[in-house]
């Protein structure tokens, strides 16, 4: 039975929508760098033997190998570590809206890699959305230290990394499949990060029994649902339907994250956050309509 690519994209967005809140909960009890390392290395330990058992296809040409390496380094090393540490120093609401700029960076990076010109309307929408991001990052509620500038900038940098992974991983998944792309990408990233994780665990002397169980549940969510199922669903959707029909689903991710931030984390949504939401979504809609011309 074939699963609809739109259903796969919806599942990915819902799973990813809970990622900022899950990360915030995880880093409250565990060092953020360790959380990021555990997320990728554990996923690699699960997927690598599974990939060998299933005999998943591997890249055969130079172009595919480059895409695999870029996808692994940007999506499962750079993004995971920057995002996890950045979330420690900012709020779930800020993270959700900064992640909303992913389609902008994905489109820009994709145009460079694919050597395609973007329509003028796309640039107008990108500028509008980035103005909204600027408002979100520049204006802060007095006395509220939850969303720091350094935290916002780290999350923004992570978006640039993950957008690169969206493009390169999406291209590779059309050749070898979604599960092969995510399996070998995470496996490469895990191989790189294992020595760092071992050194980190020795250095911080992490005692699992002394950590709040809620933090461990959050880490498990990040490993299974964000790093494995979420990416597999997203690459599967792109591989079946293409980037253009699936990309608009990203518009819903900040809304899902904001709802979770309010209901579960108990964060307050301020006036400048609402203003940023309106401007960012307006910019994203403008960029989306430019692809229909």
Phi and psi in degrees as GROMACS dihedral restraints (atoms count N, CA, C in turn):
[ dihedral_restraints ]
;  ai    aj    ak    al  type     phi  dphi    fc
    3     4     5     6     1   -85.3    20    10
    4     5     6     7     1   133.4    20    10
    6     7     8     9     1   -91.4    20    10
    7     8     9    10     1   136.8    20    10
    9    10    11    12     1   -60.2    20    10
   10    11    12    13     1   134.5    20    10
   12    13    14    15     1   -61.5    20    10
   13    14    15    16     1   -30.4    20    10
   15    16    17    18     1   -69.4    20    10
   16    17    18    19     1   -35.1    20    10
   18    19    20    21     1   -68.0    20    10
   19    20    21    22     1   -41.5    20    10
   21    22    23    24     1   -60.8    20    10
   22    23    24    25     1   -43.8    20    10
   24    25    26    27     1   -63.8    20    10
   25    26    27    28     1   -40.2    20    10
   27    28    29    30     1   -63.2    20    10
   28    29    30    31     1   -42.1    20    10
   30    31    32    33     1   -61.8    20    10
   31    32    33    34     1   -44.9    20    10
   33    34    35    36     1   -59.8    20    10
   34    35    36    37     1   -44.7    20    10
   36    37    38    39     1   -65.6    20    10
   37    38    39    40     1   -39.9    20    10
   39    40    41    42     1   -65.0    20    10
   40    41    42    43     1   -44.9    20    10
   42    43    44    45     1   -63.6    20    10
   43    44    45    46     1   -45.1    20    10
   45    46    47    48     1   -69.8    20    10
   46    47    48    49     1   -28.8    20    10
   48    49    50    51     1   -62.2    20    10
   49    50    51    52     1   -28.5    20    10
   51    52    53    54     1   -87.3    20    10
   52    53    54    55     1    -5.7    20    10
   54    55    56    57     1   -62.2    20    10
   55    56    57    58     1   -46.6    20    10
   57    58    59    60     1   -57.2    20    10
   58    59    60    61     1   -44.2    20    10
   60    61    62    63     1   -66.5    20    10
   61    62    63    64     1   -42.7    20    10
   63    64    65    66     1   -63.2    20    10
   64    65    66    67     1   -39.7    20    10
   66    67    68    69     1   -65.0    20    10
   67    68    69    70     1   -43.0    20    10
   69    70    71    72     1   -60.6    20    10
   70    71    72    73     1   -41.5    20    10
   72    73    74    75     1   -66.3    20    10
   73    74    75    76     1   -41.1    20    10
   75    76    77    78     1   -63.1    20    10
   76    77    78    79     1   -45.3    20    10
   78    79    80    81     1   -77.1    20    10
   79    80    81    82     1    -6.9    20    10
   81    82    83    84     1   -72.2    20    10
   82    83    84    85     1   -27.2    20    10
   84    85    86    87     1  -112.2    20    10
   85    86    87    88     1   -17.2    20    10
   87    88    89    90     1  -130.7    20    10
   88    89    90    91     1   143.2    20    10
   90    91    92    93     1   -50.8    20    10
   91    92    93    94     1   130.6    20    10
   93    94    95    96     1   -60.2    20    10
   94    95    96    97     1   -37.0    20    10
   96    97    98    99     1   -63.7    20    10
   97    98    99   100     1   -41.9    20    10
   99   100   101   102     1   -64.2    20    10
  100   101   102   103     1   -39.0    20    10
  102   103   104   105     1   -59.7    20    10
  103   104   105   106     1   -47.3    20    10
  105   106   107   108     1   -61.5    20    10
  106   107   108   109     1   -41.7    20    10
  108   109   110   111     1   -67.1    20    10
  109   110   111   112     1   -45.2    20    10
  111   112   113   114     1   -60.6    20    10
  112   113   114   115     1   -38.7    20    10
  114   115   116   117     1   -59.2    20    10
  115   116   117   118     1   -46.6    20    10
  117   118   119   120     1   -80.7    20    10
  118   119   120   121     1   -45.1    20    10
  120   121   122   123     1   -64.7    20    10
  121   122   123   124     1   -44.0    20    10
  123   124   125   126     1   -64.3    20    10
  124   125   126   127     1   -40.9    20    10
  126   127   128   129     1   -61.5    20    10
  127   128   129   130     1   -37.7    20    10
  129   130   131   132     1   -66.3    20    10
  130   131   132   133     1   -40.9    20    10
  132   133   134   135     1   -61.6    20    10
  133   134   135   136     1   -33.7    20    10
  135   136   137   138     1   -76.2    20    10
  136   137   138   139     1   -45.4    20    10
  138   139   140   141     1   -81.7    20    10
  139   140   141   142     1   -34.9    20    10
  141   142   143   144     1   -59.6    20    10
  142   143   144   145     1   -52.8    20    10
  144   145   146   147     1   -64.7    20    10
  145   146   147   148     1   -32.0    20    10
  147   148   149   150     1   -64.8    20    10
  148   149   150   151     1   -40.5    20    10
  150   151   152   153     1   -63.9    20    10
  151   152   153   154     1   -39.3    20    10
  153   154   155   156     1   -66.7    20    10
  154   155   156   157     1   -42.5    20    10
  156   157   158   159     1   -63.8    20    10
  157   158   159   160     1   -41.4    20    10
  159   160   161   162     1   -83.3    20    10
  160   161   162   163     1    -6.5    20    10
  162   163   164   165     1    54.3    20    10
  163   164   165   166     1    50.9    20    10
  165   166   167   168     1   -64.8    20    10
  166   167   168   169     1   145.4    20    10
  168   169   170   171     1   -65.3    20    10
  169   170   171   172     1   150.4    20    10
  171   172   173   174     1  -118.1    20    10
  172   173   174   175     1   158.5    20    10
  174   175   176   177     1   -59.4    20    10
  175   176   177   178     1   137.5    20    10
  177   178   179   180     1  -110.6    20    10
  178   179   180   181     1   -19.0    20    10
  180   181   182   183     1  -121.2    20    10
  181   182   183   184     1   167.8    20    10
  183   184   185   186     1   -61.0    20    10
  184   185   186   187     1   -41.8    20    10
  186   187   188   189     1   -61.0    20    10
  187   188   189   190     1   -43.0    20    10
  189   190   191   192     1   -68.2    20    10
  190   191   192   193     1   -37.9    20    10
  192   193   194   195     1   -63.2    20    10
  193   194   195   196     1   -41.4    20    10
  195   196   197   198     1   -63.7    20    10
  196   197   198   199     1   -43.9    20    10
  198   199   200   201     1   -61.0    20    10
  199   200   201   202     1   -40.4    20    10
  201   202   203   204     1   -64.4    20    10
  202   203   204   205     1   -46.4    20    10
  204   205   206   207     1   -64.4    20    10
  205   206   207   208     1   -43.6    20    10
  207   208   209   210     1   -64.4    20    10
  208   209   210   211     1   -42.2    20    10
  210   211   212   213     1   -61.8    20    10
  211   212   213   214     1   -42.4    20    10
  213   214   215   216     1   -67.1    20    10
  214   215   216   217     1   -47.6    20    10
  216   217   218   219     1   -69.1    20    10
  217   218   219   220     1   -39.6    20    10
  219   220   221   222     1   -83.7    20    10
  220   221   222   223     1   -40.6    20    10
  222   223   224   225     1   -85.6    20    10
  223   224   225   226     1   -37.7    20    10
  225   226   227   228     1  -110.7    20    10
  226   227   228   229     1    -5.4    20    10
  228   229   230   231     1  -114.5    20    10
  229   230   231   232     1   -67.6    20    10
  231   232   233   234     1   -61.7    20    10
  232   233   234   235     1   -53.0    20    10
  234   235   236   237     1   -61.6    20    10
  235   236   237   238     1   -50.1    20    10
  237   238   239   240     1   -59.0    20    10
  238   239   240   241     1   -45.6    20    10
  240   241   242   243     1   -70.7    20    10
  241   242   243   244     1   -46.4    20    10
  243   244   245   246     1   -63.5    20    10
  244   245   246   247     1   -43.7    20    10
  246   247   248   249     1   -64.6    20    10
  247   248   249   250     1   -45.9    20    10
  249   250   251   252     1   -64.2    20    10
  250   251   252   253     1   -45.7    20    10
  252   253   254   255     1   -68.8    20    10
  253   254   255   256     1   -41.3    20    10
  255   256   257   258     1   -61.6    20    10
  256   257   258   259     1   -38.6    20    10
  258   259   260   261     1   -62.2    20    10
  259   260   261   262     1   -27.2    20    10
  261   262   263   264     1   -62.6    20    10
  262   263   264   265     1   -29.0    20    10
  264   265   266   267     1  -112.4    20    10
  265   266   267   268     1    16.5    20    10
  267   268   269   270     1  -144.8    20    10
  268   269   270   271     1  -179.4    20    10
  270   271   272   273     1   -96.6    20    10
  271   272   273   274     1   162.3    20    10
  273   274   275   276     1   -64.4    20    10
  274   275   276   277     1   -38.4    20    10
  276   277   278   279     1   -63.1    20    10
  277   278   279   280     1   -45.5    20    10
  279   280   281   282     1   -62.4    20    10
  280   281   282   283     1   -43.9    20    10
  282   283   284   285     1   -59.7    20    10
  283   284   285   286     1   -44.0    20    10
  285   286   287   288     1   -58.8    20    10
  286   287   288   289     1   -43.7    20    10
  288   289   290   291     1   -76.2    20    10
  289   290   291   292     1   -32.2    20    10
  291   292   293   294     1   -67.2    20    10
  292   293   294   295     1   -39.0    20    10
  294   295   296   297     1   -64.5    20    10
  295   296   297   298     1   -22.1    20    10
  297   298   299   300     1   -65.2    20    10
  298   299   300   301     1   -17.7    20    10
  300   301   302   303     1   -81.6    20    10
  301   302   303   304     1    -1.2    20    10
  303   304   305   306     1   -55.0    20    10
  304   305   306   307     1   -42.4    20    10
  306   307   308   309     1   -60.8    20    10
  307   308   309   310     1   -32.4    20    10
  309   310   311   312     1   -64.8    20    10
  310   311   312   313     1   -51.8    20    10
  312   313   314   315     1   -67.6    20    10
  313   314   315   316     1   -35.3    20    10
  315   316   317   318     1   -62.1    20    10
  316   317   318   319     1   -45.4    20    10
  318   319   320   321     1   -63.4    20    10
  319   320   321   322     1   -42.2    20    10
  321   322   323   324     1   -66.9    20    10
  322   323   324   325     1   -48.5    20    10
  324   325   326   327     1   -65.1    20    10
  325   326   327   328     1   -39.8    20    10
  327   328   329   330     1   -62.0    20    10
  328   329   330   331     1   -38.2    20    10
  330   331   332   333     1   -65.7    20    10
  331   332   333   334     1   -33.4    20    10
  333   334   335   336     1   -71.4    20    10
  334   335   336   337     1   -47.9    20    10
  336   337   338   339     1   -67.1    20    10
  337   338   339   340     1   -41.6    20    10
  339   340   341   342     1   -86.5    20    10
  340   341   342   343     1    -6.3    20    10
  342   343   344   345     1    56.4    20    10
  343   344   345   346     1    50.1    20    10
  345   346   347   348     1  -118.0    20    10
  346   347   348   349     1   139.4    20    10
  348   349   350   351     1   -79.8    20    10
  349   350   351   352     1   139.6    20    10
  351   352   353   354     1   -94.6    20    10
  352   353   354   355     1   144.9    20    10
  354   355   356   357     1   -65.8    20    10
  355   356   357   358     1   150.8    20    10
  357   358   359   360     1   -54.7    20    10
  358   359   360   361     1   -38.2    20    10
  360   361   362   363     1   -63.7    20    10
  361   362   363   364     1   -32.7    20    10
  363   364   365   366     1   -62.1    20    10
  364   365   366   367     1   -43.6    20    10
  366   367   368   369     1   -64.3    20    10
  367   368   369   370     1   -38.2    20    10
  369   370   371   372     1   -62.0    20    10
  370   371   372   373     1   -46.3    20    10
  372   373   374   375     1   -62.7    20    10
  373   374   375   376     1   -38.4    20    10
  375   376   377   378     1   -63.8    20    10
  376   377   378   379     1   -42.4    20    10
  378   379   380   381     1   -63.3    20    10
  379   380   381   382     1   -43.3    20    10
  381   382   383   384     1   -60.2    20    10
  382   383   384   385     1   -47.3    20    10
  384   385   386   387     1   -62.8    20    10
  385   386   387   388     1   -40.2    20    10
  387   388   389   390     1   -70.4    20    10
  388   389   390   391     1   -28.2    20    10
  390   391   392   393     1   -64.0    20    10
  391   392   393   394     1   -41.9    20    10
  393   394   395   396     1   -61.7    20    10
  394   395   396   397     1   -40.5    20    10
  396   397   398   399     1   -62.5    20    10
  397   398   399   400     1   -40.3    20    10
  399   400   401   402     1   -62.3    20    10
  400   401   402   403     1   -41.8    20    10
  402   403   404   405     1   -62.8    20    10
  403   404   405   406     1   -43.2    20    10
  405   406   407   408     1   -60.3    20    10
  406   407   408   409     1   -44.6    20    10
  408   409   410   411     1   -77.5    20    10
  409   410   411   412     1   -35.9    20    10
  411   412   413   414     1   -79.3    20    10
  412   413   414   415     1   -37.8    20    10
  414   415   416   417     1   -98.6    20    10
  415   416   417   418     1   130.3    20    10
  417   418   419   420     1  -133.3    20    10
  418   419   420   421     1   150.4    20    10
  420   421   422   423     1   -74.5    20    10
  421   422   423   424     1   126.0    20    10
  423   424   425   426     1   -55.9    20    10
  424   425   426   427     1   134.0    20    10
  426   427   428   429     1    83.0    20    10
  427   428   429   430     1    -3.8    20    10
  429   430   431   432     1  -103.2    20    10
  430   431   432   433     1   107.0    20    10
  432   433   434   435     1   -96.8    20    10
  433   434   435   436     1     4.0    20    10
  435   436   437   438     1   -63.2    20    10
  436   437   438   439     1   -38.5    20    10
  438   439   440   441     1  -107.1    20    10
  439   440   441   442     1    94.5    20    10
  441   442   443   444     1   -91.1    20    10
  442   443   444   445     1   159.6    20    10
  444   445   446   447     1   -62.3    20    10
  445   446   447   448     1   -43.9    20    10
  447   448   449   450     1   -63.9    20    10
  448   449   450   451     1   -37.5    20    10
  450   451   452   453     1   -65.0    20    10
  451   452   453   454     1   -44.2    20    10
  453   454   455   456     1   -62.3    20    10
  454   455   456   457     1   -42.3    20    10
  456   457   458   459     1   -68.2    20    10
  457   458   459   460     1   -35.1    20    10
  459   460   461   462     1   -66.6    20    10
  460   461   462   463     1   -41.9    20    10
  462   463   464   465     1   -65.0    20    10
  463   464   465   466     1   -39.6    20    10
  465   466   467   468     1   -62.4    20    10
  466   467   468   469     1   -41.8    20    10
  468   469   470   471     1   -63.3    20    10
  469   470   471   472     1   -36.9    20    10
  471   472   473   474     1   -65.2    20    10
  472   473   474   475     1   -31.4    20    10
  474   475   476   477     1   -65.8    20    10
  475   476   477   478     1   -38.7    20    10
  477   478   479   480     1   -62.3    20    10
  478   479   480   481     1   -41.7    20    10
  480   481   482   483     1   -64.9    20    10
  481   482   483   484     1   -48.5    20    10
  483   484   485   486     1   -69.3    20    10
  484   485   486   487     1   -30.0    20    10
  486   487   488   489     1   -65.1    20    10
  487   488   489   490     1   -37.9    20    10
  489   490   491   492     1   -62.5    20    10
  490   491   492   493     1   -39.7    20    10
  492   493   494   495     1   -68.1    20    10
  493   494   495   496     1   -36.3    20    10
  495   496   497   498     1   -57.4    20    10
  496   497   498   499     1   -44.1    20    10
  498   499   500   501     1   -70.3    20    10
  499   500   501   502     1   -53.2    20    10
  501   502   503   504     1   -68.5    20    10
  502   503   504   505     1   -40.3    20    10
  504   505   506   507     1   -68.1    20    10
  505   506   507   508     1   -36.7    20    10
  507   508   509   510     1   -64.4    20    10
  508   509   510   511     1   -40.5    20    10
  510   511   512   513     1   -64.5    20    10
  511   512   513   514     1   -43.3    20    10
  513   514   515   516     1   -68.1    20    10
  514   515   516   517     1   -37.3    20    10
  516   517   518   519     1   -64.3    20    10
  517   518   519   520     1   -25.7    20    10
  519   520   521   522     1   -71.9    20    10
  520   521   522   523     1   -15.6    20    10
  522   523   524   525     1  -100.9    20    10
  523   524   525   526     1   -43.0    20    10
  525   526   527   528     1  -117.4    20    10
  526   527   528   529     1    -3.8    20    10
  528   529   530   531     1   100.0    20    10
  529   530   531   532     1   156.9    20    10
  531   532   533   534     1   -66.3    20    10
  532   533   534   535     1   -47.0    20    10
  534   535   536   537     1   -66.0    20    10
  535   536   537   538     1   -37.6    20    10
  537   538   539   540     1   -66.2    20    10
  538   539   540   541     1   -41.0    20    10
  540   541   542   543     1   -61.4    20    10
  541   542   543   544     1   -49.1    20    10
  543   544   545   546     1   -71.8    20    10
  544   545   546   547     1   -36.6    20    10
  546   547   548   549     1   -63.9    20    10
  547   548   549   550     1   -51.7    20    10
  549   550   551   552     1   -74.0    20    10
  550   551   552   553     1   -30.5    20    10
  552   553   554   555     1   -65.0    20    10
  553   554   555   556     1   -48.5    20    10
  555   556   557   558     1   -67.4    20    10
  556   557   558   559     1   -35.2    20    10
  558   559   560   561     1   -63.5    20    10
  559   560   561   562     1   -42.8    20    10
  561   562   563   564     1   -63.7    20    10
  562   563   564   565     1   -45.1    20    10
  564   565   566   567     1   -62.7    20    10
  565   566   567   568     1   -41.4    20    10
  567   568   569   570     1   -63.1    20    10
  568   569   570   571     1   -39.8    20    10
  570   571   572   573     1   -61.3    20    10
  571   572   573   574     1   -38.5    20    10
  573   574   575   576     1   -68.9    20    10
  574   575   576   577     1   -37.9    20    10
  576   577   578   579     1   -91.4    20    10
  577   578   579   580     1   -15.0    20    10
  579   580   581   582     1   -55.6    20    10
  580   581   582   583     1   -49.1    20    10
  582   583   584   585     1   -60.2    20    10
  583   584   585   586     1   -36.7    20    10
  585   586   587   588     1   -67.8    20    10
  586   587   588   589     1   -40.3    20    10
  588   589   590   591     1   -64.3    20    10
  589   590   591   592     1   -44.3    20    10
  591   592   593   594     1   -60.1    20    10
  592   593   594   595     1   -47.0    20    10
  594   595   596   597     1   -60.8    20    10
  595   596   597   598     1   -39.6    20    10
  597   598   599   600     1   -66.1    20    10
  598   599   600   601     1   -43.7    20    10
  600   601   602   603     1   -64.7    20    10
  601   602   603   604     1   -37.2    20    10
  603   604   605   606     1   -67.7    20    10
  604   605   606   607     1   -40.6    20    10
  606   607   608   609     1   -68.1    20    10
  607   608   609   610     1   -46.3    20    10
  609   610   611   612     1   -89.4    20    10
  610   611   612   613     1    -9.5    20    10
  612   613   614   615     1    53.7    20    10
  613   614   615   616     1    55.0    20    10
  615   616   617   618     1   -67.9    20    10
  616   617   618   619     1   123.5    20    10
  618   619   620   621     1  -106.5    20    10
  619   620   621   622     1   104.0    20    10
  621   622   623   624     1   -54.7    20    10
  622   623   624   625     1   -37.1    20    10
  624   625   626   627     1   -71.0    20    10
  625   626   627   628     1   -18.1    20    10
  627   628   629   630     1   -94.9    20    10
  628   629   630   631     1    -1.1    20    10
  630   631   632   633     1   -93.4    20    10
  631   632   633   634     1   140.9    20    10
  633   634   635   636     1   -55.4    20    10
  634   635   636   637     1   126.6    20    10
  636   637   638   639     1   -55.0    20    10
  637   638   639   640     1   -30.0    20    10
  639   640   641   642     1   -60.4    20    10
  640   641   642   643     1   -37.8    20    10
  642   643   644   645     1   -65.5    20    10
  643   644   645   646     1   -38.7    20    10
  645   646   647   648     1   -68.2    20    10
  646   647   648   649     1   -39.6    20    10
  648   649   650   651     1   -61.1    20    10
  649   650   651   652     1   -38.4    20    10
  651   652   653   654     1   -65.6    20    10
  652   653   654   655     1   -40.6    20    10
  654   655   656   657     1   -63.3    20    10
  655   656   657   658     1   -42.4    20    10
  657   658   659   660     1   -60.6    20    10
  658   659   660   661     1   -40.9    20    10
  660   661   662   663     1   -61.0    20    10
  661   662   663   664     1   -45.8    20    10
  663   664   665   666     1   -61.8    20    10
  664   665   666   667     1   -36.7    20    10
  666   667   668   669     1   -72.2    20    10
  667   668   669   670     1   -54.9    20    10
  669   670   671   672     1   -78.1    20    10
  670   671   672   673     1   -45.7    20    10
  672   673   674   675     1   -94.2    20    10
  673   674   675   676     1   -34.3    20    10
  675   676   677   678     1   -87.4    20    10
  676   677   678   679     1   -55.8    20    10
  678   679   680   681     1   -74.3    20    10
  679   680   681   682     1   -32.2    20    10
  681   682   683   684     1  -102.9    20    10
  682   683   684   685     1   -66.8    20    10
  684   685   686   687     1   -67.7    20    10
  685   686   687   688     1   -40.3    20    10
  687   688   689   690     1   -62.2    20    10
  688   689   690   691     1   -49.7    20    10
  690   691   692   693     1   -65.0    20    10
  691   692   693   694     1   -40.2    20    10
  693   694   695   696     1   -63.2    20    10
  694   695   696   697     1   -42.7    20    10
  696   697   698   699     1   -64.1    20    10
  697   698   699   700     1   -41.0    20    10
  699   700   701   702     1   -68.5    20    10
  700   701   702   703     1   -48.9    20    10
  702   703   704   705     1   -63.1    20    10
  703   704   705   706     1   -36.5    20    10
  705   706   707   708     1   -63.2    20    10
  706   707   708   709     1   -40.8    20    10
  708   709   710   711     1   -65.0    20    10
  709   710   711   712     1   -44.9    20    10
  711   712   713   714     1   -66.5    20    10
  712   713   714   715     1   -41.0    20    10
  714   715   716   717     1   -62.3    20    10
  715   716   717   718     1   -31.4    20    10
  717   718   719   720     1   -89.9    20    10
  718   719   720   721     1   -35.9    20    10
  720   721   722   723     1  -113.7    20    10
  721   722   723   724     1   -14.2    20    10
  723   724   725   726     1    93.9    20    10
  724   725   726   727     1   166.6    20    10
  726   727   728   729     1   -70.3    20    10
  727   728   729   730     1   -47.2    20    10
  729   730   731   732     1   -56.7    20    10
  730   731   732   733     1   -47.6    20    10
  732   733   734   735     1   -71.8    20    10
  733   734   735   736     1   -23.0    20    10
  735   736   737   738     1   -93.7    20    10
  736   737   738   739     1   -31.7    20    10
  738   739   740   741     1   -51.8    20    10
  739   740   741   742     1   -39.9    20    10
  741   742   743   744     1   -59.2    20    10
  742   743   744   745     1   -21.1    20    10
  744   745   746   747     1   -62.7    20    10
  745   746   747   748     1   -23.5    20    10
  747   748   749   750     1   -63.8    20    10
  748   749   750   751     1   -22.9    20    10
  750   751   752   753     1   -60.9    20    10
  751   752   753   754     1   -28.7    20    10
  753   754   755   756     1   -81.6    20    10
  754   755   756   757     1   -17.8    20    10
  756   757   758   759     1   -61.0    20    10
  757   758   759   760     1   -47.2    20    10
  759   760   761   762     1   -63.0    20    10
  760   761   762   763     1   -30.8    20    10
  762   763   764   765     1   -67.8    20    10
  763   764   765   766     1   -44.3    20    10
  765   766   767   768     1   -60.2    20    10
  766   767   768   769     1   -44.8    20    10
  768   769   770   771     1   -65.1    20    10
  769   770   771   772     1   -39.2    20    10
  771   772   773   774     1   -66.1    20    10
  772   773   774   775     1   -41.6    20    10
  774   775   776   777     1   -61.4    20    10
  775   776   777   778     1   -44.1    20    10
  777   778   779   780     1   -64.9    20    10
  778   779   780   781     1   -38.6    20    10
  780   781   782   783     1   -61.5    20    10
  781   782   783   784     1   -37.8    20    10
  783   784   785   786     1   -77.0    20    10
  784   785   786   787     1   -46.9    20    10
  786   787   788   789     1   -75.7    20    10
  787   788   789   790     1   -46.7    20    10
  789   790   791   792     1   -93.0    20    10
  790   791   792   793     1   -48.5    20    10
  792   793   794   795     1   -82.3    20    10
  793   794   795   796     1   -23.9    20    10
  795   796   797   798     1    77.8    20    10
  796   797   798   799     1    28.7    20    10
  798   799   800   801     1   -79.8    20    10
  799   800   801   802     1   153.7    20    10
  801   802   803   804     1   -96.6    20    10
  802   803   804   805     1   132.5    20    10
  804   805   806   807     1   -94.6    20    10
  805   806   807   808     1   115.6    20    10
  807   808   809   810     1   -89.2    20    10
  808   809   810   811     1   172.2    20    10
  810   811   812   813     1   -62.2    20    10
  811   812   813   814     1   -42.5    20    10
  813   814   815   816     1   -69.1    20    10
  814   815   816   817     1   -26.5    20    10
  816   817   818   819     1   -70.3    20    10
  817   818   819   820     1   -42.4    20    10
  819   820   821   822     1   -61.8    20    10
  820   821   822   823     1   -42.3    20    10
  822   823   824   825     1   -61.9    20    10
  823   824   825   826     1   -43.0    20    10
  825   826   827   828     1   -63.0    20    10
  826   827   828   829     1   -40.6    20    10
  828   829   830   831     1   -56.7    20    10
  829   830   831   832     1   -48.8    20    10
  831   832   833   834     1   -62.3    20    10
  832   833   834   835     1   -44.5    20    10
  834   835   836   837     1   -69.6    20    10
  835   836   837   838     1   -44.0    20    10
  837   838   839   840     1   -62.9    20    10
  838   839   840   841     1   -47.8    20    10
  840   841   842   843     1   -65.2    20    10
  841   842   843   844     1   -34.3    20    10
  843   844   845   846     1   -61.7    20    10
  844   845   846   847     1   -45.9    20    10
  846   847   848   849     1   -61.9    20    10
  847   848   849   850     1   -40.7    20    10
  849   850   851   852     1   -66.7    20    10
  850   851   852   853     1   -37.8    20    10
  852   853   854   855     1   -65.0    20    10
  853   854   855   856     1   -40.6    20    10
  855   856   857   858     1   -62.9    20    10
  856   857   858   859     1   -44.2    20    10
  858   859   860   861     1   -63.9    20    10
  859   860   861   862     1   -37.2    20    10
  861   862   863   864     1   -65.7    20    10
  862   863   864   865     1   -43.4    20    10
  864   865   866   867     1   -65.2    20    10
  865   866   867   868     1   -24.6    20    10
  867   868   869   870     1   -67.9    20    10
  868   869   870   871     1   -25.6    20    10
  870   871   872   873     1   -80.3    20    10
  871   872   873   874     1    -9.8    20    10
  873   874   875   876     1   -91.2    20    10
  874   875   876   877     1    -9.1    20    10
